[in-house]
Structure formats: structure tokens, C-alpha cells
Amino acid sequence: MRKTATISCLWILSVISVCAQQVIKTDTDHFKTVRIDPANAIGGNVSDVFDQVNYIPLETTPESLFGNISQLEIVNDYYIILDYNTNSILVFTLNGKFHAKIKGSNSTIYKFLVNRWTNQIVYTRDNYQSMTYCDFDGKVIKTQKNMDQNNLPIIFPSSYFISPDQLISYYPYSDMDTLSKYYQPYTRSLLRFSKTEGNVYEIGMPYTKAETKIDVTHIGIGPLTTFGNDTSFFFAKPYTFTLYTVTPHSIKLVYKFIFPLLTSIPPDFVSNPANNLKRVSFLQKNQELIFSLNNCYQVGNNLLFEARSMAVNQEDNLIYNFKSSDLIAYKHILPDETSCFLPIYDKMSSNVGLAHCDGTFLYTSLSSLCLFKANEENKGKKIKWPEALATYFAKGSKKNNPVILQLKLKDNL
């Protein structure tokens, strides 16, 4: 009898522990309203906007050759790059020397995580059924199941490590029935904090049944982005033009964007139930409308973000300076001596835009095709090349690997 009572007590405690995730309250008391009209964004020369511009060629060998930078992380002394074209993760030193390569399998590697505390690269070979852990030399350490006790993925495409064994993850709105065997008390939440073994211990931004039919599309980096602090993130809540800072124990609204009504989604786009399960198709039919904030970073007084629509335009990647209130379109910035008269934006290939921010520098990439074309057009100019670029143009070709571009913004624009 005593044994039965003990087992029953343990079972009750287990249920309580599963159901008792702490809900992080969203603080909306103090935020800044930012009015943005991309059509009024200005341009300028590179030297007007940036203090430093560094082009970092990546060593090109038969083994290291790749097509495009689909994801970029910088940790310790390495650039870690995902390339969809070759379905591989490549590791280069900070001076561009090839270090290691992790080859994908039949399943596409859509994203990888970096655990900065354990110096590991984590990715999936089987659509998140399991996760493979590698060191920075590309050596496999382990492969382990990625399912929790409810047979749901622990690590998701929008997961980030915030400690050696803790994760923050974004999950889109879910229409899961409460009677489903997979439904959990934390199912209806956009943000979840969990242990790597699967225990969800905190949630953020819970939502109601009425919001379960909000269908979301996402292009670019986000809605979670980090910019120099491993445990602090920006979170761009889908369709709301609101930007929050998220840490393991706090969620705060910091910026609310207002875009022109004619060029952005309607104010009731989220709240109107007539839009349920029709939002993505609406955006596909109205491709000029801004619907999302992506690639969000802050460096000093400068806020960087992509005002995303389905259409391609020259005023989507923006820099807003809080001191001057100036709005700069990244794609309008023209080359000058600071950039050795080379472009900072690649019109010839698609990439993820501003791919990384370490709190001081911004990082993007350009194809060798773009840079060799620009060099050819600059034949009449006397340009003082840094050693790395002089070697690159003397010995390389337009078929070389992409080049990483490191940028340091002026604080007062």
C-alpha cells in the first residue's frame, strides 16, 4: 500500500512539473515608436556610413569550393558557413583559410546551430528526427535522438543555445487540437525555453485559440536574431512590426514600427478572423506589401533591419540612426576609396543580406563574379589594395569562393 501511494505521489509530481512551465510576462510599458517610409530612405558613399570595410577572401580549393553563404556564424577564430548548393557546412579561419568541411547526406541541411559553450556545430541529417554534433574540425562527436517524451522535436529550425544545455526556440502559431496526444500546456506559445533533453521550463508569448489559425510565412533571418550577446535576442513578432528583446527571464517590447498604410499589410491583418489561413495567399497576391521585419540588429545608435515584402526592391535593407533619425537604404550606398571602389552589395547573386552581427561589426558576402566584374570596371583607377585583395585579384578568378565583407558602422550618421 505504501509503495502504491509513493508511486501515485511521484506520478502527480511528474504531471505537475510538466504542466508548470513558468510564463514570462511581456513588458510593454516602455518602447519607442519608429516611423519608417522606405521610399524616403537616402543613400551616400561608403565613407559616409562606415568607418571600416574589410573584404576577406575565402580559400578556394577543390574541397573548399562552394556556391553561396546561406548561413554565417562566427565563433572563436572561425567563420562557420552553410551552403545550400553543396549541402555542406564549411569552416574557415578568420583570415579566410579553409579549415574543415561537414558534408550533408540525402537530406538537405536547412540550418545549423552553434553551441559556443561546448564548441560544437549541431545539425540534422534526417529532418530533425536526430541531431549530429561535430567539433570545429568537422569530426562527428555524437548523433542523438531529437525527440522528447511526447515524440516532438527538441531542437527546431529556429532554436539557439543559451547555455551548454539550454535552448530558446521560436515555434509558429499551431492549430493543434487540445485533444491531440501531442498537445502540451506549452503548445500555444511562440517562445519556449527548454533543456537539451526536452524539458520546457519557461514559455513566452502564449496565444489563444482564436490565434491558432494565423498562418505565417517567413523569409530571411529571424524572427529571432542575436547581435553580440549569446543570451539576448531580438524577436520580431510575426505580422505586427514590433520588436522585442528576449533573454532567459524577460521579454520587453522595445520598438514599434509604423509603415505607410499603402505599402504595408492592413492594421487588422492579424486580428481579423476573415484572414484565417488566407494570410500567406494574400501576401503572394500583394507582393509589394511589407509584412515582416527580418535581419534585425542594433549597433550603437544604429538599428538595422529588412522591411520584407514578397517583391525585390532597393529599399528593403535599412539602417535607422536614433540620434539623427536618418534612414539609409543599404543598397543605395555607393563604393568609394574606403571600399577600394568595390561594391558592398551583390546584384549578381542572391544571399541572405546582412548575415551576422557580433555587436561591433556587420557581415555579409559578395560573389567573386561580382567582385571581378567590379575590378574590371575599375581598371582606370589607381587603387591601393590591401594584401589579401591584391593576392585575390592576382591569383584568383570569378570562379573563386564568395568573399566575406566585414563592416563597421559610424555611430553618428
C-alpha positions as CSV (number, residue, x, y, z in Angstrom):
1,M,0.0,0.0,0.0
2,R,2.8,2.4,0.9
3,K,4.6,1.5,-2.4
4,T,1.4,2.3,-4.3
5,A,1.0,5.6,-2.5
6,T,4.6,6.5,-3.3
7,I,4.2,5.7,-7.0
8,S,1.0,7.8,-7.1
9,C,2.7,10.7,-5.4
10,L,5.6,10.6,-7.9
11,W,3.2,10.4,-10.8
12,I,1.3,13.5,-9.5
13,L,4.6,15.4,-9.0
14,S,5.6,14.4,-12.6
15,V,2.4,15.8,-14.0
16,I,2.7,19.0,-12.0
17,S,6.3,19.5,-13.2
18,V,5.2,19.0,-16.9
19,C,2.3,21.4,-16.6
20,A,4.0,24.1,-14.5
21,Q,6.2,25.9,-17.1
22,Q,6.8,29.5,-15.9
23,V,5.2,32.1,-18.2
24,I,7.5,35.1,-18.9
25,K,5.3,38.2,-18.8
26,T,5.8,40.5,-21.8
27,D,6.7,44.0,-20.6
28,T,5.1,46.6,-23.0
29,D,5.4,49.6,-20.7
30,H,8.4,51.3,-22.3
31,F,9.0,51.3,-26.1
32,K,10.0,53.6,-28.9
33,T,7.7,54.2,-31.9
34,V,9.7,54.4,-35.1
35,R,8.0,55.7,-38.2
36,I,9.6,54.4,-41.4
37,D,8.9,55.2,-45.0
38,P,11.4,53.2,-47.1
39,A,10.6,55.4,-50.1
40,N,12.3,58.3,-48.3
41,A,15.5,56.4,-47.5
42,I,18.7,58.1,-48.6
43,G,22.0,56.7,-49.9
44,G,25.5,58.0,-49.7
45,N,29.1,56.9,-50.2
46,V,30.6,54.0,-48.2
47,S,32.8,56.5,-46.3
48,D,29.7,58.4,-45.2
49,V,28.3,55.3,-43.5
50,F,31.1,53.1,-42.5
51,D,34.4,53.5,-40.5
52,Q,35.9,50.2,-41.7
53,V,35.3,48.0,-44.7
54,N,37.2,44.7,-44.9
55,Y,37.0,42.1,-47.7
56,I,38.0,38.7,-46.6
57,P,38.6,36.2,-49.5
58,L,37.9,32.5,-48.6
59,E,40.5,30.0,-49.7
60,T,39.4,28.2,-52.8
61,T,40.4,24.5,-53.2
62,P,38.6,21.5,-54.8
63,E,37.5,20.5,-51.3
64,S,36.5,24.0,-50.0
65,L,34.8,25.2,-53.2
66,F,31.2,26.3,-52.5
67,G,28.5,28.4,-54.1
68,N,26.8,30.8,-51.6
69,I,26.6,31.8,-48.0
70,S,23.2,30.6,-46.8
71,Q,24.0,31.0,-43.1
72,L,27.0,32.5,-41.3
73,E,28.1,32.2,-37.7
74,I,31.3,33.5,-36.2
75,V,32.7,31.8,-33.1
76,N,36.2,31.8,-31.6
77,D,38.5,32.0,-34.5
78,Y,36.2,30.6,-37.2
79,Y,33.7,31.5,-39.8
80,I,31.1,28.7,-40.0
81,I,29.2,28.7,-43.2
82,L,26.2,26.8,-44.6
83,D,26.0,26.4,-48.4
84,Y,22.7,25.1,-49.8
85,N,24.3,24.5,-53.2
86,T,26.8,21.9,-52.0
87,N,24.6,20.9,-49.0
88,S,27.6,21.3,-46.6
89,I,28.9,23.2,-43.6
90,L,32.3,24.7,-44.1
91,V,34.7,26.1,-41.5
92,F,37.3,28.8,-42.4
93,T,39.7,30.7,-40.1
94,L,39.2,34.4,-39.7
95,N,41.8,35.2,-42.3
96,G,39.9,33.0,-44.8
97,K,42.0,29.8,-44.7
98,F,40.0,26.6,-45.2
99,H,39.8,24.5,-42.1
100,A,37.1,21.8,-42.3
101,K,34.0,20.6,-44.1
102,I,30.9,18.7,-43.0
103,K,29.1,17.1,-45.9
104,G,25.4,16.7,-45.8
105,S,23.5,13.5,-46.7
106,N,20.5,13.0,-48.9
107,S,18.6,15.3,-46.5
108,T,19.2,19.0,-47.0
109,I,20.8,20.9,-44.2
110,Y,18.5,23.8,-43.8
111,K,20.2,25.3,-40.8
112,F,22.8,24.6,-38.1
113,L,23.3,25.6,-34.5
114,V,26.5,26.5,-32.7
115,N,26.9,25.7,-29.0
116,R,29.5,28.3,-28.0
117,W,29.9,26.8,-24.6
118,T,30.9,23.3,-25.9
119,N,32.4,24.5,-29.2
120,Q,30.1,22.3,-31.2
121,I,28.3,22.5,-34.5
122,V,24.8,20.9,-34.3
123,Y,22.7,19.9,-37.4
124,T,20.3,17.3,-38.6
125,R,20.7,14.7,-41.3
126,D,17.1,13.4,-41.1
127,N,14.7,16.4,-40.8
128,Y,15.1,16.8,-37.1
129,Q,14.5,13.2,-36.1
130,S,18.0,13.3,-34.7
131,M,20.9,15.8,-34.3
132,T,24.5,15.3,-35.1
133,Y,27.2,17.1,-33.0
134,C,30.6,17.9,-34.6
135,D,33.6,19.8,-33.3
136,F,35.1,22.7,-35.3
137,D,37.4,20.3,-37.1
138,G,34.3,18.6,-38.6
139,K,34.7,15.5,-36.6
140,V,31.4,13.8,-35.5
141,I,31.2,13.6,-31.7
142,K,27.8,12.0,-31.4
143,T,24.4,11.6,-33.1
144,Q,21.4,11.5,-30.8
145,K,17.6,11.3,-30.9
146,N,15.9,14.7,-31.1
147,M,12.5,13.7,-29.7
148,D,11.2,14.5,-26.3
149,Q,8.9,12.2,-24.2
150,N,6.0,13.3,-26.3
151,N,7.8,12.4,-29.6
152,L,8.1,16.1,-30.6
153,P,11.4,17.7,-31.8
154,I,13.5,19.3,-29.1
155,I,15.7,21.3,-31.4
156,F,13.8,23.1,-34.1
157,P,15.0,25.2,-37.1
158,S,14.6,28.4,-35.0
159,S,16.4,27.2,-31.9
160,Y,19.5,28.7,-30.3
161,F,21.7,27.6,-27.5
162,I,21.7,30.0,-24.5
163,S,23.9,27.8,-22.3
164,P,25.7,24.4,-22.6
165,D,22.4,22.6,-22.1
166,Q,19.6,25.1,-22.6
167,L,17.8,26.4,-25.7
168,I,15.5,29.2,-26.8
169,S,13.2,28.3,-29.7
170,Y,10.5,30.0,-31.8
171,Y,7.5,28.0,-32.8
172,P,5.0,29.4,-35.3
173,Y,1.3,29.5,-34.4
174,S,-0.1,26.0,-34.2
175,D,-3.6,24.8,-34.8
176,M,-3.1,21.6,-32.9
177,D,-6.2,20.2,-31.3
178,T,-6.2,20.1,-27.5
179,L,-7.3,16.5,-27.6
180,S,-4.2,15.5,-29.7
181,K,-1.8,13.2,-27.9
182,Y,0.9,15.7,-28.9
183,Y,-0.8,18.7,-27.3
184,Q,1.1,20.1,-24.3
185,P,0.4,23.1,-22.0
186,Y,3.2,24.9,-23.8
187,T,2.0,24.2,-27.3
188,R,0.3,27.5,-27.7
189,S,3.3,29.7,-27.2
190,L,5.6,31.4,-29.7
191,L,8.7,31.2,-27.5
192,R,10.0,28.3,-25.4
193,F,13.0,27.8,-23.2
194,S,14.0,24.2,-22.8
195,K,16.7,21.8,-21.7
196,T,18.5,19.9,-24.4
197,E,16.9,16.7,-23.1
198,G,13.5,18.2,-23.9
199,N,12.1,19.7,-20.6
200,V,10.3,23.0,-21.4
201,Y,10.8,25.1,-18.3
202,E,9.7,28.6,-19.5
203,I,7.5,29.9,-22.2
204,G,6.9,33.4,-23.7
205,M,4.1,35.0,-25.8
206,P,1.3,32.4,-25.2
207,Y,-1.6,32.8,-27.5
208,T,-5.3,32.0,-27.5
209,K,-7.4,29.5,-29.5
210,A,-8.5,32.4,-31.7
211,E,-4.9,32.9,-32.8
212,T,-4.2,29.3,-33.8
213,K,-5.2,29.9,-37.4
214,I,-2.7,32.6,-38.0
215,D,-0.7,31.2,-41.0
216,V,2.8,32.6,-41.2
217,T,5.4,32.8,-43.9
218,H,8.9,33.8,-43.2
219,I,11.8,34.8,-45.5
220,G,15.3,35.9,-44.3
221,I,17.0,35.7,-40.9
222,G,14.6,35.7,-37.9
223,P,12.2,36.2,-36.2
224,L,14.9,35.6,-33.5
225,T,18.2,37.3,-34.2
226,T,21.3,37.8,-32.0
227,F,23.8,40.7,-32.3
228,G,26.7,40.2,-29.9
229,N,25.2,38.7,-26.8
230,D,24.8,35.0,-26.7
231,T,21.8,35.1,-24.3
232,S,20.0,38.2,-25.7
233,F,17.9,38.3,-28.8
234,F,15.7,40.5,-30.9
235,F,12.3,38.9,-31.6
236,A,10.2,40.3,-34.4
237,K,6.6,39.1,-33.7
238,P,5.1,37.9,-37.0
239,Y,3.0,40.5,-38.9
240,T,3.0,43.1,-36.1
241,F,6.0,45.3,-36.9
242,T,7.0,45.0,-33.2
243,L,10.5,44.2,-32.0
244,Y,11.2,42.7,-28.6
245,T,14.3,41.9,-26.6
246,V,14.3,38.4,-25.2
247,T,16.5,37.0,-22.5
248,P,16.1,33.8,-20.5
249,H,13.9,35.6,-18.0
250,S,12.5,38.6,-19.7
251,I,10.6,39.8,-22.8
252,K,10.4,43.5,-23.4
253,L,8.8,45.5,-26.3
254,V,11.5,47.9,-27.4
255,Y,10.4,49.2,-30.8
256,K,7.1,49.5,-32.6
257,F,7.4,50.3,-36.3
258,I,4.8,52.3,-38.3
259,F,5.0,51.9,-42.1
260,P,2.9,53.8,-44.7
261,L,-0.6,52.2,-45.0
262,L,-0.4,51.9,-48.8
263,T,2.8,49.8,-48.7
264,S,2.2,47.5,-45.7
265,I,-0.3,44.9,-44.6
266,P,-3.6,46.2,-43.2
267,P,-3.8,47.1,-39.5
268,D,-6.2,44.2,-38.8
269,F,-4.2,41.6,-40.7
270,V,-3.7,39.5,-37.6
271,S,-6.9,40.3,-35.7
272,N,-9.4,39.9,-38.4
273,P,-10.7,36.2,-38.4
274,A,-11.7,36.6,-42.1
275,N,-7.9,36.3,-42.8
276,N,-7.5,33.0,-41.1
277,L,-5.5,30.5,-43.1
278,K,-5.5,33.1,-46.0
279,R,-2.7,35.4,-45.0
280,V,0.1,33.7,-47.0
281,S,-2.0,33.6,-50.1
282,F,-2.9,37.3,-49.6
283,L,0.8,38.2,-49.5
284,Q,1.5,36.2,-52.6
285,K,-1.1,38.2,-54.4
286,N,0.0,41.5,-53.0
287,Q,3.8,41.1,-53.2
288,E,4.6,44.8,-52.8
289,L,3.2,45.0,-49.2
290,I,5.7,45.0,-46.3
291,F,4.7,42.2,-43.9
292,S,7.8,41.2,-41.9
293,L,10.9,42.5,-40.1
294,N,14.0,40.4,-40.7
295,N,17.8,40.5,-40.1
296,C,17.3,42.8,-37.1
297,Y,20.4,44.1,-35.4
298,Q,21.5,47.0,-33.2
299,V,25.0,48.5,-33.2
300,G,25.3,51.6,-31.0
301,N,22.8,54.2,-32.2
302,N,22.0,52.3,-35.4
303,L,19.1,49.9,-35.9
304,L,19.4,47.6,-38.9
305,F,16.5,45.6,-40.3
306,E,14.9,44.3,-43.5
307,A,11.4,45.6,-44.2
308,R,10.3,42.5,-46.1
309,S,7.8,42.1,-48.8
310,M,7.5,39.3,-51.4
311,A,8.8,41.7,-54.1
312,V,12.5,42.5,-54.6
313,N,13.3,46.2,-54.2
314,Q,16.2,48.5,-53.4
315,E,14.8,49.9,-50.2
316,D,14.3,46.7,-48.2
317,N,17.6,46.6,-46.2
318,L,17.5,49.7,-44.0
319,I,19.7,51.5,-41.4
320,Y,18.0,53.8,-38.9
321,N,20.0,56.2,-36.7
322,F,18.3,57.1,-33.5
323,K,20.3,60.3,-33.0
324,S,19.7,61.9,-36.4
325,S,16.5,60.0,-37.4
326,D,18.2,59.4,-40.8
327,L,17.1,56.4,-42.7
328,I,19.6,54.9,-45.1
329,A,19.0,52.2,-47.7
330,Y,21.9,49.8,-47.7
331,K,21.6,49.1,-51.4
332,H,21.9,52.8,-52.2
333,I,25.3,53.1,-50.6
334,L,27.9,53.7,-53.4
335,P,31.6,52.5,-53.4
336,D,34.4,54.9,-52.8
337,E,38.1,54.8,-51.6
338,T,37.1,53.2,-48.3
339,S,35.8,50.1,-50.1
340,C,38.6,50.2,-52.7
341,F,35.8,51.2,-55.2
342,L,34.3,47.7,-54.8
343,P,30.6,47.3,-54.1
344,I,29.2,46.3,-50.7
345,Y,26.0,44.9,-52.3
346,D,25.9,42.0,-54.8
347,K,23.4,42.5,-57.5
348,M,24.6,39.4,-59.3
349,S,23.7,36.7,-56.8
350,S,21.2,36.1,-54.0
351,N,22.3,35.9,-50.4
352,V,20.8,36.4,-47.0
353,G,21.7,40.1,-46.8
354,L,23.4,41.2,-43.6
355,A,24.0,37.7,-42.3
356,H,25.6,38.3,-38.9
357,C,26.4,40.9,-36.3
358,D,28.8,40.5,-33.5
359,G,27.9,43.7,-31.7
360,T,30.7,45.7,-33.4
361,F,30.9,44.5,-37.0
362,L,28.3,43.5,-39.6
363,Y,28.9,40.7,-42.0
364,T,27.6,40.0,-45.5
365,S,29.1,38.4,-48.6
366,L,29.7,39.0,-52.3
367,S,30.3,36.6,-55.1
368,S,33.7,36.5,-56.9
369,L,31.8,37.1,-60.1
370,C,30.6,40.4,-58.7
371,L,34.0,41.5,-57.4
372,F,36.0,40.6,-60.5
373,K,33.4,42.4,-62.7
374,A,33.8,45.5,-60.5
375,N,37.6,45.2,-60.6
376,E,37.5,45.1,-64.4
377,E,35.3,48.2,-64.4
378,N,37.9,50.0,-62.2
379,K,40.9,49.4,-64.5
380,G,41.4,53.1,-64.9
381,K,41.6,53.9,-61.2
382,K,44.7,53.9,-59.0
383,I,43.7,51.7,-56.1
384,K,45.8,50.8,-53.1
385,W,44.8,47.2,-52.4
386,P,45.1,45.5,-49.0
387,E,47.4,42.5,-49.3
388,A,44.6,39.9,-49.2
389,L,42.7,41.6,-52.0
390,A,45.8,42.1,-54.1
391,T,46.6,38.4,-53.9
392,Y,42.9,37.5,-54.5
393,F,42.7,39.5,-57.8
394,A,46.2,38.5,-58.9
395,K,45.8,34.7,-58.4
396,G,42.0,34.2,-58.3
397,S,39.2,34.3,-60.7
398,K,35.5,34.9,-60.9
399,K,35.0,31.2,-60.1
400,N,36.6,31.6,-56.6
401,N,34.6,31.2,-53.4
402,P,32.4,34.1,-52.2
403,V,34.2,36.8,-50.2
404,I,33.1,37.8,-46.7
405,L,32.6,41.6,-46.2
406,Q,33.1,43.0,-42.7
407,L,31.6,46.4,-42.0
408,K,31.9,48.8,-39.1
409,L,29.2,51.5,-38.9
410,K,29.7,55.1,-37.9
411,D,27.9,55.7,-34.7
412,N,26.7,59.1,-35.7
413,L,25.2,59.1,-39.1
